[in-house]
Amino acid sequence: MARLSVNLTAFPLTSGLLPYVAKDIYGIGQTGLRTLVASTALGSLLGSVAVSLGGRAIRPGRMMILFALAWYVALLLFVQMPGPAGGRLALLLSGFTQSLSLVPMSVMLLTSAGERFRGRVMGVRMLAIYGVPIGLLIAGVLIERIGFGWAASFYCVIGLALTVAIALYWHADLWPRDAPANWR
């Protein structure tokens, strides 16, 4: 559920819509687009390194929720940036928080699944990628009608609401220190 919601609302902003932002919002062309993409990628790399250094101290269930919320806040910052320099910094933060959310989620899924089921769990997890094209299609319609800033902000608010709903619904499974989702 968490993976589907981020594929529907967050990834369209940091992948499919970046060419639109580079050309029509920032007016920076292909080289500028590369720097936006590289900012997200660098943030993700730094986040992955941070997760690997945190190792056994990480509580995956908690971390997944907290940094998913932070990821949407970083995306809201990105949407509000008037120029590419601020956009790059917000995308760096977005990539960092994305990694700090999604890597622990993968750890949580693999730890919680029995050894026999790990391949199946990861296969089903990969099906969530189908949310990205749906999110892009909806975003295209919304951008045409209400503009990029409003559409992207709407996606972030929906993502925040879905993340809070997931945290509340599965609170007993994700938050307690001794919950399987937080095993180290």
Secondary structure, 3 states (H helix, E strand, C coil): CHHHHHHHHCHHHHCCCHHHHHHHHCCCHHHHHHHHHHHHHHHHHHHHHHHHHHHHHCCHHHHHHHHHHHHHHHHHHHHHCCCHHHHHHHHHHHHHHHHHHHHHHHHHHHHHCCHHHHHHHHHHHHHHHHHHHHHHHHHHHHHHHHCHHHHHHHHHHHHHHHHHHHHHHCHHHHCCCCCHHHCC
